[in-house]
């Protein structure tokens, strides 16, 4: 349930906070006061599309924050799946910031969230029903979803979908194998060529990297040779200059002489002697390296040729030795499949027939369940339509067979007849705007106990209705909010006093101009405030007569 909505710097709203309760909450106010902006704000915090135009002029960003309590099991499961947790008191805070550049950021329970996660969780928290949703009744593709939801047919639909996907998987594999003989031969020839080419390459993981290092060594051969000869010369010396070995030997001999005369120098003499032994060993290795130093031009060419060959092969088969070897394995597997295709085709054909029988049976089960659900659906919606001042409108559900799809073998369409004696026809062809609103409300009322979304929002549901029909719509919204074993909440933006008078709670949306800036205010109304607001809606101004009418409406509604 939505317990609080905080809005900052959104459109003409500088700052507003709505504190909401369970039951039927109505929002009223003059045209342009900002009622729809509040619905837009709630849509934004629930992950719907936003625009930088929503940011209040002169501000860097807008903020919307919503607090939810009494979370349903579905919401708790979604939070757990997405690694979010409610607060210790069981509440959940969702927020979204909209920058002046149009970029947004969101948080769920204090943690950063993607818009996709926001939308997924938001749709389990709140169902927003705007004028555009009435148009979904005109889309035949949506009718099946309404029927399945009311009949709680999702488990049956899921079982059928599983058989459908299994059938399609077998059919795809069979189609892949069931090619003509010429195509089969061409494919086998290509696979044989690729296998031969890859096997001839004798690929080994890590070879290319090792060859690159060897090539780099060849490319540095001149520098290596020069450096080694200079090191050997410095070690051994030449005709004009003593090398490091000669110099260190002289140091050692002189220290030994001094140590024989002065005991304190013995440790130093021994250390230098040790250095001399180590230097002599290094010298031997240095001279060996110089003597063994050769760079075979033939080997250099072999390395370059092998690298060029590897680059050519690997570029054709994924770019790496691992991907090329994986391709080799896949080619062998596919060639084996082609060579044994006839036996596999026979096996898959038998599996396909069996899978089709199972799928057809599952589709028939789903069709039967839909027809049963349609009877209950029609009866319950018809009751609601009668209550909503549409007693002469009759509803029917057409379930016609279609080719098997992932959704079954049925085309589901809602039909209505507006006048007695007229056959039911497509809603899209004969329903008016006011009828669509009430039909959708009737469907929502029937489905209210099916889903576990605790908060329903109706924006401009009063379009195209007035008088007694409007009163009935208000009563139905009040009943839907109250008729549940759990706390349910309905928010409704309305321009009609007949609907507003039915609310358990009433919020007034107003605007004022201060220093040439427009500000929107949200105020909860007490009994006197409700009387004055209803009086304004009834007559456009507050008079004694309109106040009397307002009091009467509130008393009749039980407020």
ABEGO torsion letter per residue (X at the ends): XBABBBBBGBEABABBBBBBBBEBBBBBEBBGAGAAAAAAAAAAAAGBBBBAAABBBGBABBBBBBBBBGBBAAAAAAAAAAGBBBBAAGBBBBBBBBBAAGBBBBBBGGBBBBAAAAAAAAAAABBBBBAAAAAAAABAAAAAAAAAAAAGAAAAAAAAAAAAAAAAAAAAAAAAABBBAAAAAAAAAAAAAAAAAAAAAGBBBGAAAAAAAAAAAAAAAAAAAAAAAAAAAAAAEBAABBBAAAAAAAAAAAAAAAAAABAAAAAAAAAAAAAAAAAAAAAAAAAAAAAABBBBAAAAAAAAAAAAAAAAAAAAAGGBAAAAAAAAAAAAAAAAAAAAAAAAAAAAAAAAAAAAAAAAAAAAAAAAAAAAAAAAAAAAAAAAAAAAGBAABBBBBBBBBBBBBAAEABBBBBBBBABBGBBBBBAAAABBAAAAAAAAAAAAAAAAAABABABBBBBGAABGBBEAAAAAAAAAAAAAAABBABBBBBBBBBABAAAAAABABBBBBBBBBBGGBBBBBBBBBBAAAAAAAAAAAAAGBBBAAAAAAAAAAAAAAGX
